[in-house]
Each structure stands twice: as C-alpha cells, then as structure tokens.
Amino acid sequence: MTRRTKRILFIFIPLIVIFILSSLAWLIMRCYTGYQFSVNCEAYIKRAAVASDVDTAQEELGKAIEYIEENNLTEGIVSIFLKNPKNDIGFWYNTLNNTYKQLVEFPRDATQLEKSNFMMRVNETIEGLSTPDGIEIYPHNVLYLWWAIISIIGAIIFITVLAIII
C-alpha cells in the first residue's frame, strides 16, 4: 500500500464512519419520535374512535389533546415543499378539539338512542380524520430533512470516491 493510499484511507474511513453513524442516529431518532407520538397521542385517538360511551371517548381524546397542546402541535403544515391539505396540523387539531368539546357538552341524561347516534358520529369523525404525515418530528421537519440529506449523501459520496480511488 502506497503512502498516498494510506493518507486517503486515513481521511476517508473516519468520514465514512461519521456519515454512516449520523445516518443511523437519524434513523433511530425518527423511529423514537414516531414511537413516542404513537404511544402518547395516536393510540389515545384510536381508543377514542372505538369507544362505545361518551365518557370513555372524552377521557381518551382528552389525553391526546393534552399531548398535542403540550408539544405545540396545534397549527402549521408538516409539508416542506408541496403543501398538501392532508398535512395541515391546524385542521387536524381543530377537528379533534371540536369533537372533544362536543363530547364534554353532550348531555349525560340523553336517551340510549341519542348516545348511540352521537357516538357513531364521533367515531366516524375521528376515524375519517387522517393524522398529518411526519407530525411526530414537527416543527423540526426541515432539520430532519437536512440531517438525512447530508448524512446519507455524504456517506454515499465518500464511499464512492474511496471505491474509485482504491
């Protein structure tokens, strides 16, 4: 192995390792934030959607809304380049919040038929509402995009250059 090759390996191998580790860290963080959102918010929304009584739906949706408000997921758009109505956080939050208010205001002395019809409307509203894609990393979605681009492309470039040189 020539001295030039050793010098190139000495420079490129650590850079490749850094970029690969950065890519793995990005992947782990995306998985972790996705899991946290799923457990602390999405699961409660799903439980509220399938609840058979007003009190249970109110309690479960209340937990989800509390998480949403604590994490400032009440307005904005998750999309970075192409603004898609599906990714409007404000619409998503307002729909959930209005549904919660309806659950709170629903008269508890209503007949069983009224309760059943109301719960069917609530369930249809919640189940028909799609969670914005990428909300688990909002408002840091631009940071995550650049992190992924730099890490993955950096690793690819340095591996390719190393393969060409050696």
Backbone bond lengths (Angstrom), bond angles and torsions (degrees), N, CA, C in turn:
res aa  C-N    CA-C-N  psi(-1)  N-CA   C-N-CA  omega(-1)  CA-C   N-CA-C  phi
1 M - - - 1.445 - - 1.528 108.24 -
2 T 1.314 115.08 130.62 1.464 119.05 -177.71 1.521 110.39 -77.69
3 R 1.321 112.23 165.39 1.461 118.87 179.95 1.534 110.84 -64.67
4 R 1.332 116.62 -37.84 1.469 121.75 178.72 1.532 110.31 -63.42
5 T 1.318 117.61 -42.98 1.460 122.30 179.47 1.524 110.72 -63.88
6 K 1.324 116.87 -41.15 1.464 120.38 177.88 1.525 110.84 -62.14
7 R 1.327 116.96 -41.84 1.460 121.91 179.67 1.533 110.50 -63.62
8 I 1.328 116.08 -42.88 1.471 120.68 178.93 1.524 110.28 -63.85
9 L 1.327 116.83 -44.71 1.463 120.69 177.81 1.529 110.79 -62.08
10 F 1.318 116.63 -40.09 1.451 122.24 -179.83 1.534 110.95 -61.77
11 I 1.322 117.19 -32.93 1.465 121.34 -179.88 1.530 111.46 -86.95
12 F 1.326 116.67 -45.93 1.458 120.17 -171.02 1.525 114.24 -76.91
13 I 1.306 118.27 -39.24 1.473 120.71 -177.57 1.532 111.12 -59.49
14 P 1.325 120.13 -49.00 1.475 118.44 177.59 1.535 112.83 -61.89
15 L 1.332 117.05 -37.08 1.466 119.25 178.34 1.525 111.39 -65.61
16 I 1.312 116.78 -40.75 1.465 120.62 177.39 1.525 109.96 -62.68
17 V 1.313 116.63 -44.89 1.470 120.71 179.06 1.528 110.68 -61.46
18 I 1.321 117.23 -42.75 1.470 120.87 179.89 1.526 110.85 -61.96
19 F 1.330 116.66 -46.58 1.460 119.40 -179.24 1.526 112.26 -67.54
20 I 1.307 117.89 -36.91 1.470 120.49 177.59 1.527 110.08 -67.77
21 L 1.335 117.23 -42.85 1.468 119.99 177.28 1.525 111.16 -63.63
22 S 1.326 116.50 -37.97 1.459 120.34 177.20 1.527 110.72 -64.11
23 S 1.326 117.17 -40.06 1.470 121.18 177.20 1.525 110.88 -64.44
24 L 1.322 116.57 -41.27 1.469 120.19 177.57 1.525 111.23 -65.59
25 A 1.332 116.67 -40.04 1.468 120.52 177.62 1.529 110.41 -62.23
26 W 1.337 116.56 -40.59 1.464 121.32 177.00 1.530 110.22 -60.32
27 L 1.315 115.69 -46.90 1.459 120.66 -179.55 1.528 111.25 -61.80
28 I 1.310 117.01 -43.79 1.471 121.61 179.68 1.524 110.46 -63.72
29 M 1.330 117.24 -43.13 1.464 120.61 -179.87 1.527 111.23 -65.18
30 R 1.340 117.00 -40.33 1.468 120.12 177.85 1.527 110.02 -62.74
31 C 1.306 116.87 -43.89 1.468 120.80 179.19 1.525 110.79 -64.76
32 Y 1.325 116.73 -43.45 1.463 121.46 -179.15 1.532 111.44 -63.83
33 T 1.338 116.89 -48.10 1.468 119.00 -179.28 1.530 110.60 -66.44
34 G 1.326 116.60 -35.96 1.456 119.83 176.68 1.519 111.84 -63.85
35 Y 1.319 116.25 -41.89 1.462 120.96 178.30 1.533 110.67 -64.93
36 Q 1.334 116.42 -45.30 1.465 120.38 -179.91 1.532 111.14 -59.26
37 F 1.330 116.52 -44.86 1.458 120.25 179.01 1.529 110.73 -65.05
38 S 1.305 115.93 -41.61 1.461 120.69 -179.15 1.526 111.27 -61.15
39 V 1.322 116.33 -44.99 1.467 120.95 -177.09 1.526 112.04 -75.28
40 N 1.329 117.43 -41.77 1.459 121.13 -172.16 1.524 114.81 -90.06
41 C 1.325 117.67 -10.03 1.459 119.19 -178.58 1.529 112.08 -136.66
42 E 1.304 116.31 -62.25 1.457 121.40 -173.48 1.532 112.66 -58.87
43 A 1.310 116.76 -38.41 1.469 119.91 179.79 1.530 110.94 -63.91
44 Y 1.323 117.13 -38.61 1.466 120.25 179.41 1.526 111.30 -70.72
45 I 1.329 116.50 -35.23 1.464 119.59 176.62 1.529 109.80 -64.19
46 K 1.322 116.49 -43.40 1.467 120.22 179.06 1.527 111.13 -64.83
47 R 1.315 116.69 -38.84 1.467 119.96 178.74 1.527 110.78 -66.19
48 A 1.331 116.55 -37.93 1.471 120.30 177.31 1.522 110.14 -66.10
49 A 1.327 116.33 -35.84 1.468 120.54 -178.59 1.520 112.61 -66.88
50 V 1.297 117.99 -30.50 1.470 120.57 -178.02 1.530 113.00 -103.28
51 A 1.325 116.47 3.62 1.469 119.93 -179.91 1.526 109.70 -64.54
52 S 1.308 115.17 145.22 1.472 119.61 -178.22 1.524 112.31 -99.15
53 D 1.334 117.21 -10.96 1.461 118.43 178.29 1.532 110.74 -131.33
54 V 1.311 115.27 158.30 1.462 123.23 -173.36 1.523 111.43 -62.42
55 D 1.310 117.65 -44.63 1.469 120.77 -176.09 1.532 112.08 -63.79
56 T 1.317 116.56 -42.50 1.472 119.96 179.25 1.522 110.52 -65.42
57 A 1.323 116.77 -45.12 1.466 120.29 179.04 1.520 110.57 -61.13
58 Q 1.328 116.55 -42.24 1.472 121.10 179.51 1.526 110.93 -62.64
59 E 1.317 116.73 -44.50 1.464 121.10 -179.28 1.532 111.64 -63.72
60 E 1.326 116.15 -46.44 1.471 120.16 -177.94 1.524 111.54 -68.11
61 L 1.320 117.17 -43.98 1.467 120.29 179.06 1.524 110.41 -67.33
62 G 1.319 116.93 -32.89 1.469 120.43 176.39 1.518 112.19 -62.02
63 K 1.317 117.59 -39.02 1.468 121.44 177.57 1.523 110.73 -64.63
64 A 1.324 116.46 -41.62 1.469 120.40 179.47 1.529 110.40 -65.45
65 I 1.317 117.26 -44.15 1.469 120.92 -178.82 1.519 110.26 -66.29
66 E 1.311 117.39 -36.21 1.470 120.50 176.78 1.533 110.28 -60.62
67 Y 1.317 117.35 -44.92 1.462 121.46 177.43 1.528 110.66 -62.72
68 I 1.323 116.15 -44.49 1.466 121.13 -179.19 1.523 110.33 -59.08
69 E 1.310 117.12 -45.74 1.466 121.08 -178.50 1.524 112.29 -70.56
70 E 1.333 117.46 -38.52 1.466 120.73 177.94 1.522 111.94 -62.65
71 N 1.337 116.66 -31.41 1.461 121.67 -177.73 1.528 112.91 -101.13
72 N 1.322 116.67 14.61 1.469 123.15 177.32 1.522 113.01 52.16
73 L 1.311 116.48 44.81 1.461 121.94 177.77 1.523 109.64 -101.88
74 T 1.339 115.98 48.08 1.459 120.60 -174.55 1.520 113.99 -107.80
75 E 1.311 118.11 -13.51 1.464 120.18 179.19 1.519 110.18 -157.34
76 G 1.327 114.46 159.97 1.452 120.08 179.24 1.518 111.38 115.67
77 I 1.313 114.85 177.50 1.459 121.30 178.72 1.519 107.39 -128.03
78 V 1.306 116.16 131.68 1.456 122.00 -177.02 1.530 111.14 -72.13
79 S 1.320 116.75 -32.54 1.464 121.12 -177.67 1.523 110.93 -59.40
80 I 1.325 115.48 143.40 1.459 120.60 178.15 1.524 110.15 -98.37
81 F 1.310 117.43 -48.49 1.463 121.03 -175.74 1.517 112.18 -102.61
82 L 1.297 117.65 -59.51 1.459 122.29 -177.06 1.522 109.25 -98.29
83 K 1.317 115.83 110.41 1.462 120.51 -178.14 1.528 109.70 -74.80
84 N 1.324 115.57 111.40 1.455 122.60 -177.59 1.526 108.19 -110.02
85 P 1.338 118.94 129.31 1.468 120.28 179.36 1.530 113.42 -55.06
86 K 1.322 116.95 -28.15 1.468 120.71 178.67 1.527 111.17 -61.47
87 N 1.321 117.01 -26.43 1.465 121.18 -176.37 1.526 113.25 -98.77
88 D 1.323 116.78 20.83 1.468 122.01 177.73 1.527 108.88 -83.79
89 I 1.308 115.26 107.40 1.465 120.47 -178.06 1.526 111.34 -67.33
90 G 1.334 117.34 -37.85 1.459 121.41 -179.32 1.521 112.28 -59.16
91 F 1.323 116.93 -46.01 1.471 120.63 178.71 1.525 110.41 -63.03
92 W 1.321 116.24 -44.96 1.460 121.62 179.77 1.534 110.64 -59.35
93 Y 1.338 116.45 -49.49 1.471 121.34 -179.01 1.525 111.00 -64.48
94 N 1.331 117.33 -46.34 1.465 120.41 -178.12 1.527 111.62 -62.01
95 T 1.319 117.08 -38.84 1.463 120.30 178.05 1.530 110.53 -64.21
96 L 1.334 116.43 -45.17 1.471 119.78 177.94 1.526 110.98 -64.01
97 N 1.323 116.81 -42.76 1.460 121.64 -177.63 1.534 110.79 -66.77
98 N 1.329 117.46 -41.75 1.467 120.35 177.94 1.531 111.04 -65.23
99 T 1.312 116.26 -38.35 1.460 120.27 176.92 1.531 110.05 -63.52
100 Y 1.326 116.01 -41.55 1.466 120.23 177.56 1.531 111.14 -61.58
101 K 1.328 116.41 -43.61 1.471 120.49 179.05 1.527 110.77 -62.12
102 Q 1.325 117.18 -38.66 1.462 120.61 176.96 1.526 110.75 -64.15
103 L 1.324 115.91 -37.82 1.475 119.29 177.69 1.523 110.80 -65.33
104 V 1.328 117.22 -40.01 1.464 121.63 -179.89 1.525 110.40 -66.69
105 E 1.330 116.75 -41.44 1.465 121.68 -174.58 1.528 113.63 -83.60
106 F 1.315 117.55 -10.19 1.469 119.64 -177.30 1.521 109.66 -64.66
107 P 1.334 116.54 130.89 1.476 119.31 -178.69 1.528 111.52 -66.50
108 R 1.310 116.03 128.15 1.463 121.05 -178.04 1.526 112.47 -74.08
109 D 1.335 116.96 -16.04 1.466 119.63 179.83 1.532 112.04 -93.89
110 A 1.307 117.40 15.45 1.466 121.79 178.70 1.526 110.03 -66.96
111 T 1.314 114.33 158.61 1.462 118.73 178.99 1.531 109.58 -70.87
112 Q 1.307 115.06 164.39 1.469 119.78 -179.85 1.523 111.17 -62.22
113 L 1.335 116.89 -36.75 1.461 121.14 178.65 1.534 110.55 -65.28
114 E 1.328 117.43 -42.59 1.472 121.26 178.20 1.527 110.21 -63.79
115 K 1.316 116.26 -42.48 1.471 120.06 178.34 1.526 110.67 -62.66
116 S 1.315 115.95 -44.47 1.463 120.61 -178.91 1.527 110.94 -63.07
117 N 1.324 117.51 -45.91 1.466 121.08 178.47 1.522 111.65 -63.86
118 F 1.315 116.10 -41.32 1.463 120.18 179.07 1.533 110.67 -63.81
119 M 1.313 116.53 -44.31 1.466 119.76 -179.66 1.527 111.73 -65.99
120 M 1.338 117.58 -33.35 1.462 119.46 175.65 1.531 110.38 -64.30
121 R 1.337 116.91 -41.19 1.476 119.93 177.55 1.523 110.97 -64.78
122 V 1.328 116.49 -42.97 1.467 120.63 178.82 1.522 110.35 -62.09
123 N 1.320 116.52 -47.32 1.465 120.82 -179.72 1.525 111.50 -60.97
124 E 1.341 117.31 -42.72 1.465 121.04 178.67 1.529 111.17 -64.33
125 T 1.324 116.75 -39.94 1.469 120.75 179.60 1.517 110.84 -63.29
126 I 1.313 116.47 -49.14 1.466 120.30 -176.94 1.523 111.19 -68.74
127 E 1.322 117.39 -43.86 1.467 119.88 -179.16 1.519 111.97 -67.92
128 G 1.329 117.56 -29.83 1.461 121.16 179.50 1.510 113.49 -79.61
129 L 1.317 116.42 -11.93 1.465 121.67 -178.08 1.522 109.62 -89.12
130 S 1.313 116.78 119.66 1.472 119.29 -179.76 1.524 110.07 -91.97
131 T 1.303 115.11 139.96 1.457 121.72 177.22 1.523 109.00 -73.67
132 P 1.340 117.88 131.84 1.469 119.73 179.38 1.531 111.69 -57.26
133 D 1.326 116.27 133.46 1.471 121.25 179.09 1.528 110.30 -65.03
134 G 1.314 116.31 129.15 1.460 121.16 177.07 1.518 114.23 84.86
135 I 1.325 118.07 10.21 1.459 120.47 -178.51 1.529 111.71 -64.39
136 E 1.325 116.55 -24.92 1.467 119.56 -177.76 1.526 112.83 -64.72
137 I 1.334 118.64 -20.30 1.469 120.73 178.67 1.525 112.28 -109.05
138 Y 1.333 116.92 0.74 1.456 120.34 179.43 1.515 108.88 -69.00
139 P 1.299 121.62 138.35 1.456 133.31 8.90 1.536 113.63 -94.30
140 H 1.312 117.40 15.43 1.465 120.93 -177.26 1.527 112.46 -96.40
141 N 1.331 117.39 21.70 1.458 120.04 -174.93 1.531 112.69 -64.12
142 V 1.328 118.98 -33.60 1.472 120.99 177.80 1.534 109.57 -68.06
143 L 1.324 116.82 -42.03 1.461 121.17 177.50 1.528 110.86 -59.88
144 Y 1.332 116.90 -45.27 1.459 120.29 178.92 1.530 111.71 -64.02
145 L 1.334 116.79 -36.40 1.466 119.97 178.02 1.522 110.45 -63.04
146 W 1.327 117.39 -49.59 1.471 120.23 -179.87 1.520 111.76 -65.46
147 W 1.318 116.76 -37.92 1.464 120.86 177.33 1.524 110.08 -58.92
148 A 1.333 116.86 -46.12 1.462 120.75 179.59 1.519 111.36 -64.88
149 I 1.314 116.61 -46.31 1.472 120.62 -178.37 1.519 110.89 -60.06
150 I 1.310 116.31 -50.99 1.469 120.26 -177.02 1.527 111.26 -64.62
151 S 1.316 116.56 -44.75 1.468 119.97 -177.52 1.518 112.74 -65.78
152 I 1.296 116.56 -50.55 1.464 120.36 -174.65 1.528 111.10 -71.62
153 I 1.327 116.42 -47.59 1.470 118.79 -180.00 1.529 110.67 -66.29
154 G 1.324 117.40 -38.36 1.470 120.26 176.90 1.514 111.73 -59.60
155 A 1.310 116.45 -45.59 1.471 120.08 178.95 1.529 110.60 -62.99
156 I 1.315 116.86 -44.16 1.469 120.54 -179.68 1.527 110.86 -62.87
157 I 1.314 116.75 -45.37 1.479 120.43 -179.03 1.519 110.92 -61.32
158 F 1.329 117.29 -50.03 1.475 119.11 -176.43 1.530 111.93 -67.86
159 I 1.323 117.55 -35.85 1.480 118.88 176.04 1.513 110.77 -66.31
160 T 1.329 117.58 -41.97 1.456 121.42 178.89 1.520 112.10 -63.98
161 V 1.317 116.32 -46.60 1.477 120.08 179.13 1.515 110.24 -62.37
162 L 1.319 117.26 -42.60 1.458 120.24 178.94 1.535 110.83 -62.03
163 A 1.326 116.03 -41.78 1.469 120.05 179.63 1.533 111.28 -64.87
164 I 1.316 116.52 -37.04 1.461 120.56 179.12 1.524 111.24 -69.85
165 I 1.317 116.90 -42.37 1.465 121.08 -177.03 1.521 111.53 -69.84
166 I 1.300 116.80 -40.09 1.471 119.78 -175.27 1.471 111.12 -89.01
